[in-house]
Amino acid sequence: MQYQTANPFKPQLNYPYHCCTFSTESFQQSDFLTHNIPMPQKLQNAVPKRRVEYLAGRICATQALAQLSITRVEINSTEDRAPVWPEGTLGSISHTQGIAMAMVTNSSDLSGLGIDIETVMPSEQEQRLKEQILNPLENEAFTALSQHLSCPLTVVFSAKESIFKALYPSVKRFFGFEAAKLLSFDEHQLCFEITEQLSDKVPLGTQVNVLYQTNDLFAFTECAFA
């Protein structure tokens, strides 16, 4: 697998991270051994794309953890594919077309950490998917965001993915896009409100902030939940 360190974005959260580009076409099964990453049994019959994305994400996670002086660890997954981080750490992994990123922290001040990187959707795709991603109650805020960004739905989709990852340790179950409602935004941050009782730790009305960046190809979001 052709693997190369990349930095398309500089995260606004001050936690260790690592980002890489990768090529599915050059992937070989031996790449897992080369990078000393165990391949889970459940990936034995997966398509190469799924295997190479998993490998790239784990390479990034391993490199990020090394910045915390945590080495020689195996990052397994739960049944719902959430990474199992070493005790005393939190982290998040994301990948999209040919790029992967991981961010980690050992901060005891956080309950969860979420990042997400998405390929910018064409405008026609954004129009087609609006009803699936938006809460009807956030239409006004989304309309305002649309005047500010050329890919507003990509950013909101990415932000809600980051929210899910950051809240999951406190919720421990799946919840949909409608559970987070966009309230407001500025040049760097989106503010959301949780629209249902997700857990005792994440009650109705909880406000969650998500940092965001975009370039011509990708949208990147970060969420630290205290």
PEUR-V233276 format. One record per pair of residues at least 4 apart in sequence whose ideal C-beta (glycine too) atoms are under 8 Angstrom apart, sorted by sequence separation. I is the first residue (numbers start at 0). J is the second residue. D is the distance in Angstrom with one decimal. If there is no record, write none. Layout:
BEGIN
i->I j->J d->D
i->I j->J d->D
END
This chain:
BEGIN
i->10 j->14 d->7.3
i->22 j->26 d->7.2
i->26 j->30 d->6.0
i->29 j->33 d->6.0
i->30 j->34 d->6.3
i->38 j->42 d->5.4
i->41 j->45 d->7.5
i->45 j->49 d->4.0
i->46 j->50 d->7.3
i->47 j->51 d->5.9
i->48 j->52 d->6.3
i->49 j->53 d->6.4
i->50 j->54 d->6.3
i->51 j->55 d->6.2
i->52 j->56 d->6.3
i->53 j->57 d->6.4
i->54 j->58 d->6.3
i->55 j->59 d->6.6
i->56 j->60 d->6.3
i->57 j->61 d->6.1
i->58 j->62 d->6.4
i->59 j->63 d->6.2
i->60 j->64 d->6.3
i->61 j->65 d->6.5
i->62 j->66 d->7.4
i->63 j->67 d->7.7
i->65 j->69 d->6.8
i->76 j->80 d->5.1
i->77 j->81 d->4.7
i->84 j->88 d->4.7
i->94 j->98 d->6.6
i->120 j->124 d->4.2
i->121 j->125 d->7.2
i->122 j->126 d->6.5
i->123 j->127 d->6.4
i->124 j->128 d->6.2
i->125 j->129 d->6.7
i->128 j->132 d->5.6
i->129 j->133 d->5.4
i->133 j->137 d->5.8
i->137 j->141 d->5.4
i->138 j->142 d->6.2
i->139 j->143 d->6.8
i->140 j->144 d->6.4
i->141 j->145 d->6.3
i->142 j->146 d->7.3
i->143 j->147 d->7.0
i->144 j->148 d->5.9
i->147 j->151 d->7.5
i->150 j->154 d->6.1
i->151 j->155 d->6.3
i->152 j->156 d->5.9
i->153 j->157 d->6.2
i->154 j->158 d->6.2
i->155 j->159 d->6.4
i->156 j->160 d->6.6
i->157 j->161 d->6.5
i->158 j->162 d->6.4
i->159 j->163 d->6.5
i->160 j->164 d->6.7
i->161 j->165 d->6.1
i->162 j->166 d->5.9
i->163 j->167 d->6.1
i->166 j->170 d->5.2
i->167 j->171 d->6.9
i->170 j->174 d->6.4
i->174 j->178 d->4.4
i->184 j->188 d->6.7
i->193 j->197 d->6.1
i->197 j->201 d->4.1
i->198 j->202 d->7.8
i->201 j->205 d->5.3
i->213 j->217 d->7.1
i->21 j->26 d->7.9
i->31 j->36 d->5.2
i->38 j->43 d->7.4
i->45 j->50 d->5.3
i->64 j->69 d->4.2
i->65 j->70 d->5.6
i->76 j->81 d->6.5
i->84 j->89 d->6.1
i->94 j->99 d->3.8
i->104 j->109 d->6.3
i->120 j->125 d->4.9
i->133 j->138 d->6.8
i->184 j->189 d->4.7
i->196 j->201 d->7.9
i->197 j->202 d->7.6
i->213 j->218 d->4.8
i->10 j->16 d->5.5
i->31 j->37 d->7.0
i->64 j->70 d->7.3
i->76 j->82 d->6.0
i->77 j->83 d->6.2
i->84 j->90 d->4.9
i->93 j->99 d->7.1
i->94 j->100 d->7.3
i->145 j->151 d->4.5
i->148 j->154 d->5.9
i->183 j->189 d->7.7
i->184 j->190 d->6.8
i->196 j->202 d->5.6
i->212 j->218 d->7.4
i->213 j->219 d->7.4
i->31 j->38 d->4.6
i->42 j->49 d->6.6
i->75 j->82 d->7.6
i->76 j->83 d->6.5
i->92 j->99 d->7.2
i->93 j->100 d->5.5
i->144 j->151 d->4.6
i->183 j->190 d->4.8
i->196 j->203 d->4.8
i->211 j->218 d->6.8
i->212 j->219 d->4.9
i->42 j->50 d->5.3
i->45 j->53 d->7.9
i->64 j->72 d->6.4
i->74 j->82 d->5.3
i->75 j->83 d->4.6
i->82 j->90 d->6.5
i->92 j->100 d->7.4
i->93 j->101 d->7.7
i->104 j->112 d->5.9
i->120 j->128 d->7.3
i->133 j->141 d->5.9
i->166 j->174 d->7.8
i->181 j->189 d->6.2
i->182 j->190 d->4.7
i->193 j->201 d->6.0
i->195 j->203 d->5.9
i->197 j->205 d->7.8
i->211 j->219 d->7.0
i->212 j->220 d->7.9
i->74 j->83 d->6.5
i->82 j->91 d->7.9
i->92 j->101 d->4.6
i->103 j->112 d->7.6
i->181 j->190 d->7.5
i->182 j->191 d->6.3
i->193 j->202 d->7.5
i->194 j->203 d->7.0
i->211 j->220 d->4.9
i->8 j->18 d->7.7
i->28 j->38 d->8.0
i->64 j->74 d->8.0
i->74 j->84 d->6.8
i->82 j->92 d->5.8
i->91 j->101 d->6.9
i->102 j->112 d->6.4
i->141 j->151 d->6.3
i->144 j->154 d->7.4
i->181 j->191 d->5.7
i->182 j->192 d->5.3
i->193 j->203 d->6.4
i->210 j->220 d->6.6
i->211 j->221 d->7.8
i->7 j->18 d->6.9
i->42 j->53 d->6.1
i->61 j->72 d->7.5
i->74 j->85 d->7.9
i->90 j->101 d->6.2
i->91 j->102 d->5.5
i->141 j->152 d->7.9
i->144 j->155 d->7.2
i->163 j->174 d->7.0
i->180 j->191 d->6.2
i->193 j->204 d->6.6
i->209 j->220 d->5.2
i->210 j->221 d->4.4
i->6 j->18 d->5.9
i->38 j->50 d->7.0
i->90 j->102 d->6.3
i->91 j->103 d->8.0
i->102 j->114 d->4.9
i->179 j->191 d->4.5
i->180 j->192 d->5.0
i->192 j->204 d->6.4
i->193 j->205 d->4.2
i->209 j->221 d->6.9
i->210 j->222 d->7.5
i->4 j->17 d->7.3
i->5 j->18 d->5.1
i->61 j->74 d->7.3
i->72 j->85 d->5.2
i->90 j->103 d->3.8
i->101 j->114 d->7.8
i->179 j->192 d->7.4
i->180 j->193 d->7.9
i->192 j->205 d->7.2
i->193 j->206 d->7.7
i->209 j->222 d->4.7
i->4 j->18 d->7.1
i->5 j->19 d->5.8
i->39 j->53 d->7.6
i->60 j->74 d->5.3
i->89 j->103 d->6.9
i->90 j->104 d->7.2
i->100 j->114 d->6.3
i->141 j->155 d->6.7
i->179 j->193 d->6.1
i->180 j->194 d->5.1
i->192 j->206 d->5.6
i->193 j->207 d->6.7
i->208 j->222 d->7.3
i->4 j->19 d->5.6
i->5 j->20 d->4.6
i->38 j->53 d->7.7
i->88 j->103 d->5.7
i->89 j->104 d->5.5
i->178 j->193 d->6.1
i->179 j->194 d->7.0
i->191 j->206 d->7.0
i->192 j->207 d->7.7
i->207 j->222 d->6.4
i->3 j->19 d->6.2
i->38 j->54 d->7.6
i->69 j->85 d->5.7
i->88 j->104 d->6.8
i->89 j->105 d->7.8
i->100 j->116 d->5.5
i->178 j->194 d->5.7
i->190 j->206 d->6.3
i->191 j->207 d->4.9
i->2 j->19 d->5.6
i->3 j->20 d->5.1
i->57 j->74 d->5.7
i->88 j->105 d->5.0
i->89 j->106 d->7.4
i->99 j->116 d->8.0
i->159 j->176 d->5.1
i->162 j->179 d->5.2
i->177 j->194 d->6.7
i->178 j->195 d->5.4
i->190 j->207 d->7.7
i->191 j->208 d->7.6
i->207 j->224 d->6.4
i->2 j->20 d->7.5
i->3 j->21 d->7.8
i->36 j->54 d->5.8
i->87 j->105 d->5.6
i->98 j->116 d->6.3
i->190 j->208 d->5.5
i->191 j->209 d->6.6
i->1 j->20 d->7.9
i->2 j->21 d->5.4
i->69 j->88 d->6.8
i->84 j->103 d->7.2
i->133 j->152 d->7.6
i->178 j->197 d->6.5
i->189 j->208 d->7.1
i->190 j->209 d->7.9
i->1 j->21 d->6.6
i->34 j->54 d->6.7
i->89 j->109 d->5.8
i->132 j->152 d->6.1
i->156 j->176 d->7.8
i->159 j->179 d->5.3
i->188 j->208 d->5.5
i->189 j->209 d->4.7
i->0 j->21 d->5.7
i->1 j->22 d->4.2
i->26 j->47 d->5.3
i->30 j->51 d->7.6
i->36 j->57 d->4.7
i->64 j->85 d->7.0
i->67 j->88 d->6.8
i->91 j->112 d->5.1
i->93 j->114 d->5.4
i->95 j->116 d->5.4
i->158 j->179 d->7.9
i->174 j->195 d->7.5
i->188 j->209 d->6.8
i->0 j->22 d->6.4
i->28 j->50 d->7.9
i->36 j->58 d->6.6
i->60 j->82 d->6.8
i->89 j->111 d->6.4
i->90 j->112 d->6.2
i->91 j->113 d->4.9
i->92 j->114 d->7.8
i->93 j->115 d->4.7
i->94 j->116 d->7.2
i->95 j->117 d->5.6
i->96 j->118 d->5.0
i->133 j->155 d->7.0
i->188 j->210 d->5.5
i->189 j->211 d->5.9
i->31 j->54 d->6.1
i->34 j->57 d->7.9
i->89 j->112 d->4.6
i->91 j->114 d->4.5
i->93 j->116 d->4.7
i->95 j->118 d->4.8
i->129 j->152 d->6.0
i->132 j->155 d->6.3
i->158 j->181 d->7.9
i->174 j->197 d->5.8
i->187 j->210 d->6.0
i->188 j->211 d->7.0
i->1 j->25 d->4.7
i->23 j->47 d->5.9
i->26 j->50 d->6.9
i->30 j->54 d->6.0
i->34 j->58 d->5.5
i->64 j->88 d->7.0
i->91 j->115 d->7.9
i->128 j->152 d->6.4
i->132 j->156 d->5.2
i->182 j->206 d->7.4
i->187 j->211 d->6.9
i->0 j->25 d->5.5
i->23 j->48 d->5.3
i->26 j->51 d->4.3
i->36 j->61 d->7.1
i->125 j->150 d->6.9
i->187 j->212 d->7.8
i->0 j->26 d->4.6
i->64 j->90 d->7.5
i->125 j->151 d->7.2
i->155 j->181 d->6.2
i->0 j->27 d->6.9
i->34 j->61 d->7.9
i->63 j->90 d->6.9
i->122 j->149 d->8.0
i->125 j->152 d->3.9
i->132 j->159 d->7.0
i->166 j->193 d->8.0
i->170 j->197 d->4.7
i->171 j->198 d->7.2
i->23 j->51 d->5.0
i->26 j->54 d->7.7
i->125 j->153 d->6.7
i->128 j->156 d->7.7
i->169 j->197 d->7.7
i->170 j->198 d->4.8
i->179 j->207 d->6.9
i->22 j->51 d->8.0
i->162 j->191 d->6.3
i->169 j->198 d->5.8
i->0 j->30 d->4.3
i->21 j->51 d->6.1
i->60 j->90 d->6.2
i->120 j->150 d->6.4
i->170 j->200 d->7.6
i->119 j->150 d->4.6
i->158 j->189 d->5.3
i->166 j->197 d->6.6
i->169 j->200 d->4.0
i->170 j->201 d->5.7
i->189 j->220 d->7.8
i->2 j->34 d->7.7
i->60 j->92 d->5.6
i->120 j->152 d->6.4
i->159 j->191 d->7.8
i->169 j->201 d->5.2
i->21 j->54 d->7.8
i->59 j->92 d->6.6
i->120 j->153 d->4.8
i->158 j->191 d->7.1
i->21 j->55 d->4.3
i->119 j->153 d->5.1
i->155 j->189 d->7.4
i->57 j->92 d->7.7
i->118 j->153 d->7.9
i->154 j->189 d->7.4
i->166 j->201 d->5.5
i->19 j->55 d->5.9
i->37 j->73 d->5.7
i->39 j->75 d->7.3
i->56 j->92 d->4.2
i->67 j->103 d->6.3
i->117 j->153 d->5.5
i->120 j->156 d->7.8
i->39 j->76 d->6.6
i->56 j->93 d->7.5
i->66 j->103 d->7.7
i->67 j->104 d->7.9
i->144 j->181 d->7.0
i->147 j->184 d->7.1
i->56 j->94 d->5.2
i->63 j->101 d->4.7
i->67 j->105 d->5.6
i->19 j->58 d->6.2
i->55 j->94 d->5.9
i->62 j->101 d->7.5
i->63 j->102 d->6.2
i->64 j->103 d->5.5
i->117 j->156 d->6.3
i->19 j->59 d->5.7
i->59 j->99 d->5.1
i->63 j->103 d->4.5
i->117 j->157 d->4.4
i->140 j->180 d->8.0
i->141 j->181 d->6.0
i->144 j->184 d->5.6
i->17 j->58 d->7.8
i->18 j->59 d->6.4
i->58 j->99 d->7.4
i->59 j->100 d->5.7
i->60 j->101 d->4.0
i->116 j->157 d->7.2
i->140 j->181 d->4.4
i->143 j->184 d->7.5
i->166 j->207 d->7.3
i->17 j->59 d->4.5
i->52 j->94 d->4.8
i->59 j->101 d->3.7
i->115 j->157 d->4.5
i->134 j->176 d->7.1
i->140 j->182 d->6.0
i->165 j->207 d->7.3
i->16 j->59 d->7.9
i->17 j->60 d->7.7
i->19 j->62 d->8.0
i->56 j->99 d->4.9
i->60 j->103 d->7.0
i->115 j->158 d->7.5
i->117 j->160 d->7.5
i->133 j->176 d->7.5
i->134 j->177 d->4.8
i->137 j->180 d->4.6
i->140 j->183 d->6.3
i->55 j->99 d->3.8
i->132 j->176 d->5.2
i->136 j->180 d->5.2
i->137 j->181 d->4.2
i->140 j->184 d->7.2
i->17 j->62 d->3.7
i->56 j->101 d->6.4
i->115 j->160 d->4.0
i->131 j->176 d->7.2
i->134 j->179 d->7.2
i->137 j->182 d->7.6
i->144 j->189 d->7.9
i->162 j->207 d->5.5
i->17 j->63 d->4.5
i->115 j->161 d->4.5
i->134 j->180 d->4.6
i->16 j->63 d->5.4
i->52 j->99 d->6.9
i->113 j->160 d->7.3
i->114 j->161 d->5.9
i->134 j->181 d->7.7
i->162 j->209 d->6.4
i->15 j->63 d->4.8
i->113 j->161 d->3.9
i->161 j->209 d->5.6
i->15 j->64 d->7.6
i->17 j->66 d->7.8
i->113 j->162 d->6.4
i->115 j->164 d->7.1
i->113 j->163 d->6.8
i->114 j->164 d->7.2
i->0 j->51 d->6.0
i->15 j->66 d->3.7
i->113 j->164 d->3.1
i->158 j->209 d->4.2
i->15 j->67 d->5.9
i->112 j->164 d->7.4
i->113 j->165 d->3.4
i->2 j->55 d->7.0
i->111 j->164 d->7.1
i->112 j->165 d->5.8
i->113 j->166 d->7.6
i->158 j->211 d->6.3
i->0 j->54 d->6.8
i->111 j->165 d->4.1
i->113 j->167 d->7.9
i->157 j->211 d->7.2
i->0 j->55 d->7.6
i->110 j->165 d->8.0
i->111 j->166 d->5.8
i->169 j->224 d->7.0
i->2 j->58 d->6.5
i->111 j->167 d->6.5
i->111 j->168 d->4.5
i->154 j->211 d->5.4
i->165 j->222 d->4.1
i->110 j->168 d->6.1
i->111 j->169 d->6.0
i->136 j->194 d->7.2
i->164 j->222 d->7.3
i->165 j->223 d->6.7
i->166 j->224 d->5.8
i->110 j->169 d->5.2
i->154 j->213 d->6.5
i->161 j->220 d->4.4
i->165 j->224 d->4.2
i->134 j->194 d->6.4
i->153 j->213 d->7.7
i->160 j->220 d->7.3
i->161 j->221 d->6.3
i->162 j->222 d->5.5
i->157 j->218 d->4.7
i->161 j->222 d->4.1
i->157 j->219 d->7.1
i->158 j->220 d->4.6
i->150 j->213 d->6.2
i->157 j->220 d->4.4
i->149 j->213 d->8.0
i->154 j->218 d->4.9
i->158 j->222 d->7.4
i->148 j->213 d->6.7
i->153 j->218 d->4.7
i->154 j->220 d->7.0
i->93 j->160 d->7.6
i->150 j->218 d->6.2
i->91 j->161 d->7.6
i->91 j->164 d->5.0
i->23 j->97 d->7.6
i->91 j->165 d->7.4
i->22 j->97 d->6.8
i->21 j->97 d->6.1
i->20 j->97 d->5.6
i->21 j->98 d->7.5
i->20 j->98 d->5.3
i->21 j->99 d->6.5
i->19 j->98 d->7.3
i->20 j->99 d->8.0
i->89 j->168 d->7.3
i->18 j->98 d->6.9
i->19 j->99 d->5.6
i->18 j->99 d->7.0
i->19 j->100 d->7.8
i->18 j->100 d->4.2
i->17 j->100 d->7.1
i->18 j->101 d->7.9
i->16 j->100 d->6.4
i->17 j->101 d->5.8
i->16 j->101 d->6.5
i->16 j->102 d->4.1
i->81 j->167 d->6.3
i->15 j->102 d->7.0
i->16 j->103 d->7.4
i->14 j->102 d->5.3
i->15 j->103 d->5.4
i->14 j->103 d->6.5
i->15 j->104 d->7.2
i->12 j->102 d->6.9
i->14 j->104 d->4.3
i->110 j->200 d->6.8
i->7 j->98 d->7.0
i->10 j->102 d->6.5
i->14 j->106 d->7.5
i->5 j->98 d->6.5
i->79 j->173 d->7.4
i->119 j->213 d->7.1
i->119 j->215 d->7.3
i->119 j->216 d->6.1
i->14 j->112 d->7.1
i->16 j->114 d->7.7
i->118 j->216 d->6.7
i->119 j->217 d->6.3
i->118 j->217 d->6.1
i->119 j->218 d->6.0
i->12 j->112 d->7.9
i->117 j->217 d->6.5
i->116 j->217 d->5.6
i->117 j->218 d->4.9
i->116 j->218 d->7.3
i->117 j->219 d->7.9
i->116 j->219 d->5.0
i->10 j->114 d->7.5
i->115 j->219 d->7.3
i->116 j->220 d->8.0
i->114 j->219 d->7.4
i->115 j->220 d->5.1
i->114 j->220 d->6.8
i->113 j->220 d->8.0
i->114 j->221 d->5.2
i->8 j->116 d->7.8
i->113 j->221 d->7.4
i->114 j->222 d->7.5
i->113 j->222 d->4.3
i->112 j->222 d->7.3
i->111 j->222 d->7.9
i->112 j->223 d->5.7
i->113 j->224 d->7.5
i->111 j->223 d->7.8
i->112 j->224 d->7.4
i->111 j->224 d->4.4
i->109 j->223 d->5.6
i->110 j->224 d->5.2
i->109 j->224 d->6.6
i->110 j->225 d->6.2
i->109 j->225 d->6.0
i->108 j->225 d->6.2
i->98 j->217 d->7.0
i->100 j->219 d->7.8
i->102 j->221 d->7.3
i->95 j->217 d->6.9
i->11 j->187 d->6.6
i->12 j->210 d->6.7
i->11 j->210 d->4.5
i->10 j->210 d->7.9
i->11 j->212 d->7.6
i->8 j->212 d->5.0
i->8 j->214 d->7.4
i->7 j->214 d->6.3
i->7 j->216 d->7.5
i->8 j->217 d->7.5
i->10 j->219 d->7.7
i->12 j->221 d->4.9
i->14 j->223 d->7.9
i->7 j->217 d->6.1
i->11 j->221 d->6.2
i->8 j->219 d->4.5
i->10 j->221 d->5.8
i->12 j->223 d->5.7
i->7 j->219 d->7.5
END
